[in-house]
Amino acid sequence: MKKAKETIGTFEHSMKRLEEIVEKLETGSVSLDNAMELYEEGVKISKQCLDKLTQAELKLKRLSKDIDGNFELFDGNE
């Protein structure tokens, strides 16, 4: 079985792995022990995905346009 550390890469890869986990859990074809491992892996991946989304949101909120219409990163100290 894959461990969470091995499955975390890009956001898209993580979401695909979450879909695989949900699919396996929904079918009910895994043992209780395996279901618990999958659930734990899913929780870890979902937390990491949430962190990635939060960081992306913060970065987008810090972007601003300058007078020429170019985007620049606002550091909050201006």
Secondary structure, DSSP 8 states (H G I E B T S, - for coil): ---HHHH-SSHHHHHHHHHHHHHHHHHT-S-HHHHHHHHHHHHHHHHHHHHHHHHHHHHHHHEEE-TTS-EEE--S--
